[in-house]
Amino acid sequence: MSALERLRRREDFLRVAGGRRKWVAPGLILQTSPNPAVAGERVADAIRVGFTASRKVGGAVVRNRARRRLKAAAAEVLAQHAAPGRDYVLVARAATPTRPYAALIGDLEIALRRLDAWRDA
C-alpha cells in the first residue's frame, strides 16, 4: 500500500486538469495524469492527490464538508487501489455533501476502473 501525498500547488492542479483524463460520476469528478519527474527521477511509489470544491457546491461550510468526505473516500480507496506514479484530483460536485458515503466510495472505485488506474491490492 502506497502512502498518499497531497497536491498543493496550483500548477499541479492545472497540469492534471490539462492531461484531459477524467471521469464524471454523480458524487465526484476524478482527474488523473502521470506524476512528472522530480529532479530527473520519477518517484515510482508516490500517489499524489488533491481536492477541490468550487462555489457551485455551496457556501464555505458545505464546501469544507464536501472536501472532508472526498479526503475520507480517497484515504479508503486510493491508498489501496490507485496506480502508483500518478497524480489525482478529486473535484466535488453539488451532490457530494449529501450523497451516501457508500455511493461516494462506489463512484470513486468506478472512476478508477474507467480510467485504467485500478491496481489490485
C-alpha positions in Angstrom: 0.0 0.0 0.0 1.4 3.4 -1.0 1.2 6.5 1.1 -0.8 9.4 -0.3 0.9 12.7 -0.7 -1.0 16.0 -1.2 -1.0 18.2 -4.3 -1.0 21.8 -3.0 0.4 24.0 -5.8 -2.0 25.5 -8.4 0.3 24.5 -11.3 0.0 20.8 -10.2 -3.8 21.1 -10.3 -3.7 22.8 -13.8 -1.3 20.1 -15.1 -3.6 17.3 -14.0 -6.6 19.1 -15.5 -4.7 19.7 -18.7 -4.0 15.9 -19.0 -7.6 15.6 -20.2 -8.1 12.2 -18.4 -11.2 12.5 -16.3 -14.3 10.6 -15.2 -17.5 12.3 -14.1 -19.6 10.4 -11.6 -22.7 11.7 -9.7 -20.7 12.3 -6.5 -17.3 13.5 -7.8 -15.1 14.1 -10.8 -11.8 12.3 -10.9 -8.9 13.7 -12.9 -5.6 11.9 -13.4 -2.2 12.4 -15.0 1.2 10.8 -14.8 3.4 12.1 -12.0 6.2 14.2 -13.5 9.8 13.5 -13.0 11.2 15.3 -9.9 14.8 16.4 -10.3 15.4 13.9 -13.0 13.9 11.0 -11.1 10.4 9.7 -11.1 9.0 8.7 -7.7 7.6 5.3 -8.5 5.5 4.7 -5.4 4.2 8.2 -4.9 0.4 8.6 -5.2 -0.3 12.3 -5.1 -3.9 13.6 -4.6 -5.5 17.0 -4.5 -9.1 18.1 -3.5 -11.1 21.0 -4.7 -14.7 22.3 -4.4 -15.9 25.4 -6.2 -18.6 27.8 -5.0 -21.1 25.9 -7.2 -21.1 23.2 -4.4 -22.3 25.7 -1.8 -21.1 28.0 0.9 -17.8 27.6 2.8 -19.2 25.1 5.3 -20.7 22.9 2.6 -17.5 23.0 0.5 -15.4 22.1 3.5 -17.8 19.2 4.3 -17.5 18.0 0.6 -13.7 18.1 0.8 -13.6 16.2 4.0 -15.8 13.5 2.5 -13.6 13.3 -0.5 -10.5 13.0 1.7 -12.0 10.2 3.6 -13.0 8.4 0.4 -9.5 8.9 -1.0 -7.8 7.5 2.1 -10.0 4.4 1.9 -9.8 3.7 -1.8 -6.8 5.4 -3.4 -4.3 4.2 -0.8 -5.0 0.6 -1.7 -6.2 0.7 -5.3 -4.6 3.7 -7.1 -1.9 3.1 -9.6 1.5 4.3 -8.3 3.3 7.1 -10.1 0.1 9.1 -10.9 -1.4 12.3 -9.7 -5.2 12.5 -8.9 -7.5 15.5 -8.4 -10.9 14.9 -6.8 -13.4 17.6 -7.6 -16.6 17.9 -5.5 -19.9 18.2 -7.2 -23.2 19.6 -5.9 -24.3 16.1 -4.7 -21.0 15.3 -2.9 -22.0 16.7 0.6 -25.3 14.8 0.7 -24.5 11.6 -1.3 -24.5 8.5 0.8 -20.9 7.6 1.7 -21.1 4.1 0.3 -22.2 5.6 -3.1 -19.4 8.1 -2.9 -16.9 5.2 -2.4 -18.5 3.4 -5.3 -18.2 6.5 -7.6 -14.5 6.7 -6.8 -13.9 3.0 -7.5 -15.8 3.1 -10.8 -13.9 6.2 -11.8 -10.5 4.5 -11.1 -11.5 1.4 -13.1 -12.8 3.5 -16.1 -9.5 5.5 -16.2 -7.5 2.3 -16.1 -5.9 3.4 -12.9 -7.1 0.5 -10.8 -4.5 -1.7 -9.1 -5.4 -4.9 -7.3 -4.0 -4.8 -3.8 
